[in-house]
Amino acid sequence: MNDQEPTIRSRELGLALSRKMDAIDMSQIQLARELEWSPSMVSRMISGKRPVGAELMSGVLGVLRITGPKRRELMEMARRATELGWWQEFGDRLPPELTTLSAQEDSAILVVNYENTLVPGLLQTAEYTAALLEATPAIPVGEVGDRKRARQLRKEVFDRRRQAKFLFFINEYVVCCAGAGREIMSGQVHHLLTMSVRPNIEIRVIPESAGFHAGRMPFKLMEFSEINPVVHIETDTSALFIERADSIAGYKSIAADLSRIALNEGHSRAWLAKVASELGAREDHDAKRPAGIFELEEE
């Protein structure tokens, strides 16, 4: 197998092995001798440039005396380290920042996503995504089709074997904005309700009554088994990946403040159910009115 550009999974795996080697005071040369490998093969495995299959990894973990849940976790990493991610089939037809984000989502163990104006990408219905992308002039027309498909394929992350925990904070405005049209929003809110009952997904609404709060702009905070957390910030024309420890700490503080002011899971679900009911009850002609905020009727 030829060397490859390290993936997040292969980097995590190499880092976990390196930490264990440090803990038991074993050098790469000693590990190579125990495995009867060349030192360069061990070095490339640790760097993530040379993933090894499950059978070879089983031998590595045996030499390093890694057992129990950690062994199962690392074996899963090894099995998936050589898998092609769905985003790789697009080649260079997607922006590199989107493929990087998709790879990170696929490897994360915790994803905290805050949105103040739009439904989070991973929770969007196909119809909502289409309406949004087609109304975004910064996206080249030739990329819209691939972006739509990629947005739907990203949702496979919810069904992977080693599931992550997802926590979504959304402002009330996100659901009450009728920009996509009432019929699309009706389907979208029902989809949010469906997703909110999944055991690894938590959706919490920040009510307008909360007033000013720490959430100024959307962000996605991703944590991993071994490598340091990453914050992803996206605009219409660019994306930023933040890894500095002090910045990460700041975003964790923001997430903590959002958790303090947001409705809890049960109340958020009840609120979404009320919105879904109101959307379904409105006359069809309401869907044709200009985009804006619609008010829920008082109970």
Disulfide bonds with the S-S distance in Angstrom:
none
